[in-house]
Amino acid sequence: MVLQVAPSEFAQWRDQLSAAGEQAARPVMLDVREPWELQTACVQEDGFDLLRIPMREVPQRLAELDPGQPVACLCHHGMRSLQVANYLAQNGFAHVVNLQGGIDAWSHEVDPSVPRY
């Protein structure tokens, strides 16, 4: 089962990777929302790399991700990203988490400047 991380706990998860000496300590936040959603609201890179791949394109674009790099999956409310996180885990990604509550929770817990929709 994929670990669920609340947006308010994301920085702690990221920092724990660095403290544990993970080889690829800088995680990727994989935003699996559709392009129109990205135009509405986005997170800003801060201690992580941001990669935007709509959920439906993840299987075809899997090679853009490094299975050894930690990945945090993000969508609107956390359901699509959980499906993608499980898919990644089933395909050999060792350090995958789902951002519980998605960008909506990110706006509420981390950055209120991110629009809610």
Backbone torsions as a table, in degrees:
resi	resn	phi	psi	omega
1	MET	NA	141.1	-178.5
2	VAL	-79.4	137.6	178.0
3	LEU	-68.1	135.3	175.2
4	GLN	-98.1	126.9	179.7
5	VAL	-121.4	124.4	175.8
6	ALA	-68.9	146.6	177.9
7	PRO	-52.8	-36.2	179.4
8	SER	-67.4	-16.5	179.0
9	GLU	-101.1	-4.3	-175.2
10	PHE	-59.6	-47.1	-178.8
11	ALA	-60.5	-38.7	178.1
12	GLN	-65.2	-43.1	177.0
13	TRP	-59.9	-46.6	179.4
14	ARG	-60.5	-44.6	-178.5
15	ASP	-67.8	-33.0	177.5
16	GLN	-65.5	-34.2	176.6
17	LEU	-61.6	-45.4	179.8
18	SER	-64.5	-43.8	-178.4
19	ALA	-65.5	-31.5	-179.2
20	ALA	-80.3	-5.0	177.9
21	GLY	74.8	28.0	178.1
22	GLU	-56.7	138.6	-176.9
23	GLN	-56.9	-46.2	179.2
24	ALA	-110.1	72.4	-171.2
25	ALA	-66.5	-28.2	-179.3
26	ARG	-79.6	109.2	-176.4
27	PRO	-77.2	164.9	173.1
28	VAL	-104.0	131.7	168.1
29	MET	-96.1	116.1	-179.0
30	LEU	-97.2	107.6	179.5
31	ASP	-91.3	114.3	-174.3
32	VAL	-101.8	16.0	179.6
33	ARG	-77.4	166.0	179.9
34	GLU	-76.8	156.7	-179.1
35	PRO	-52.7	-40.1	-179.8
36	TRP	-63.9	-31.7	178.6
37	GLU	-70.9	-36.5	179.1
38	LEU	-64.7	-32.5	177.6
39	GLN	-68.8	-26.2	-178.2
40	THR	-81.9	-43.8	-175.3
41	ALA	-156.0	136.6	178.2
42	CYS	-141.5	153.0	170.9
43	VAL	-89.1	157.6	177.5
44	GLN	-103.5	137.1	178.2
45	GLU	-59.3	129.8	178.2
46	ASP	-155.1	88.8	-178.8
47	GLY	83.3	12.0	177.1
48	PHE	-150.6	160.1	173.9
49	ASP	-94.3	142.1	-178.8
50	LEU	-108.2	127.2	177.4
51	LEU	-127.7	129.9	-177.9
52	ARG	-111.0	112.5	176.5
53	ILE	-136.4	114.9	177.3
54	PRO	-56.1	145.6	-175.7
55	MET	-48.8	-45.6	-175.8
56	ARG	-65.2	-18.9	-178.3
57	GLU	-96.9	-8.1	-174.9
58	VAL	-56.9	-47.4	-179.1
59	PRO	-58.1	-40.9	-179.1
60	GLN	-72.9	-25.0	-175.0
61	ARG	-109.5	16.9	-176.7
62	LEU	-56.0	-32.2	-178.4
63	ALA	-65.9	-14.2	177.2
64	GLU	-75.3	-10.7	-179.2
65	LEU	-108.3	146.2	177.9
66	ASP	-98.3	117.5	-179.2
67	PRO	-59.3	-20.0	179.3
68	GLY	-88.7	-7.8	-178.2
69	GLN	-95.3	136.9	177.3
70	PRO	-62.1	139.6	-178.5
71	VAL	-129.5	130.1	172.5
72	ALA	-113.1	121.6	-176.4
73	CYS	-94.3	140.9	-174.8
74	LEU	-136.6	137.5	170.4
75	CYS	-141.3	-154.1	-177.1
76	HIS	-73.8	-54.3	-178.0
77	HIS	-122.1	-1.2	174.8
78	GLY	105.5	-2.3	-178.3
79	MET	-84.4	-49.5	177.9
80	ARG	-62.6	-42.1	-178.9
81	SER	-65.4	-32.3	176.3
82	LEU	-65.7	-41.1	177.2
83	GLN	-62.1	-42.8	179.2
84	VAL	-67.0	-42.1	178.9
85	ALA	-59.6	-43.5	177.4
86	ASN	-63.8	-40.3	177.7
87	TYR	-60.8	-45.5	179.5
88	LEU	-62.7	-44.8	179.7
89	ALA	-60.2	-38.3	179.1
90	GLN	-71.6	-15.7	-178.8
91	ASN	-110.2	28.3	169.3
92	GLY	92.5	7.9	177.6
93	PHE	-84.8	118.9	-172.0
94	ALA	-82.5	-32.6	-174.9
95	HIS	-119.5	83.2	-178.6
96	VAL	-124.2	133.3	173.5
97	VAL	-130.2	160.1	173.9
98	ASN	-110.1	132.8	175.6
99	LEU	-80.8	102.8	-175.1
100	GLN	-63.5	126.9	178.8
101	GLY	90.1	-8.1	174.5
102	GLY	62.4	-157.7	-176.9
103	ILE	-68.6	-23.6	176.4
104	ASP	-63.8	-45.5	177.5
105	ALA	-69.3	-34.5	176.9
106	TRP	-58.1	-45.4	179.0
107	SER	-62.1	-40.4	-177.8
108	HIS	-73.9	-40.1	-171.6
109	GLU	-98.5	-29.0	-170.6
110	VAL	-116.7	-51.7	-172.4
111	ASP	-137.9	93.7	-177.8
112	PRO	-66.2	-9.0	176.8
113	SER	-76.4	-14.4	176.8
114	VAL	-76.0	121.0	-178.6
115	PRO	-61.8	144.4	174.7
116	ARG	-101.0	142.4	179.8
117	TYR	-140.7	NA	NA
